[in-house]
Amino acid sequence: MTNLQEGIQLQAGLFVDGVRVLIEQAVVEAIANAAGAPSNRRGSGNGGQGKRRERRQGQASNRARRTTRRQGRKRSSEEVAALTTRLYETIDSQPGQTMDMLAGAMDCEPKDLRVSIRKLLDDGRVKKAGERMHTTYFPMGPVGTTVTESSDQ
């Protein structure tokens, strides 16, 4: 077979797999609707009760999320330094991870690591590859040193 034929077969296979997944999802949704389970789609046929219930549940989860936040308090320089050190150690032990993966390993939110990763990048202790959601981070030298200091030793 030629490369063109192989490419066409590969694309056709991917298309068929995608259609198969969509059909399976439609079947599951149809069975759930027939059984009376609430649908993920709008207009579930229950007079809007589902929408109101979802809205109330969303408000409750937002309230819970807000109470765990720091209520606008700035982190001290010691807290930022400690988090930066922890972040570097995590990157050193797990190179090539995305920010979401690093935050999961550190049990925090990715947004909490923005200042720390910027400090590590500016100091030359970490390098990055990729863009946006696919950015991965790699260590460049020991904790507390920059690239130039670690290469001189």
N, C-alpha and C positions, 0 to 999 in steps of 0.2 A: 504494500500500500504506500501511497505517496504521503508526504507530510500534510498536504491539503486534505486528503481523505481522512487521515488520522485526526486532524484538527476539527473537521466537520463532525466526525463521530464523537469526539470528546464534547464538543459544544452541544450536540443533540442529546447526549447522555445527561449532561448537566441540566438542560432544559427539562427533560423527562423527570429527573429527580425533583426539580423545583415544582413541577406540576403535581407530582405525586404527593409532596408535602402539603401543598395547598388543598388538594382533594381530601387528604386525611384530616386537616384542620376543619374543613367544611363539614365532614361527616361527624366529627366530634361535636361541633357546634350544633348541628341538626339534632343529634341525639340528646344533647343537654337541653335544648329548647323543647323537645318532645317530652322530656322527663320533668319539665317545669323548673329546671335550674336557671338561675339568673344568667343572662347573656352578657358578654363584654361589650356588645354593640349598643348603640343608643337606640331608644325606642323599644324597650324590651316588652312592651305590651301590658305593663302593670300600672298604667296611669301616671307614670312619673315617679312612683314611689322609689324605684331603684336609684334614680338620679339624686333625689333628695337624700336618701340613705348614704349614697356614695359621697355626696358633698359633706354631710355631717361627719362621716368617718374621716374624710380628708382634713376637715377642720380640727378634729381631735388629734390626728397625727401631727399636724402642724403645731398645735399647742405643745404637744409633748416634745417635739423637736426644738421649739423655741426655748423651753425651760432648761434644756441641757446646754445651750449656748452660753458664751461668756458675757452676754448682755453688753457688748461694746467695750469691754475692758481690754486695754492693750497689754500684750505680753511683755514681761520684763526682759531685759537683755540677757539675763541668766537663763530664763526659760527658752528663749530663742537659741542661745548657744547650746543648751543641753539637747534641744530638739535637732539642731544642726548636726551635732556629734552623733546622735542616734541615727539620723538619716544617713550620714556618711557610712557608719558601721553597717547599716542595712544594705546600702548600695555595694559596699565592699564584699559582703557575704553573699549577695544575690545580684551580681552584675547583669546588666541587660534587661532590667525590669522597667515597666512603665510606672508612671506616678500612681495610678490606681493600685497596681500590685504592691508598690512600696508602702502606700498608705495602709493597705490591708494587712501587710506584714507588721506594721507599726501600730495597728489598731487605732487609726485616726483618719480624719478626712483629708483628701488630697489638697483641699484649699488651705489646710493648716500648714502644709509643707512648702507653700509658695516662697515665703521669705527665706527659708532655710536652703532650698534648692538654688535660689538666685545667689545666695552668699557662696555656696559651694562652687557654682559655675564661675562667678566673678573671681574667686580666689584661685581657680585653676585646679581645684581638688577633684572635680568631677567633669567629665565630658558627656555630651549628649549626641544622640544620633536619631534621625527621623524628625517628623514634624507633628505638631498638634497632638492628637490622641495616641499616636504611635511613637512618641518620643521615648527613647530608652536611655538609661543613664549608666555610666561606667566610671569606676574609681580611677584616679590618676596618681595618687601618692598617699603616704601615711597621714593619719589624722594629725592636724595641727601644722602641716607643712604645705607649701605650694609645690607645683611641679618643678620649678627651678631649684628649690631647696633640696628636694628628694633626689634629683638627678645629679647634684654636685657631690653627694655623699658616697 
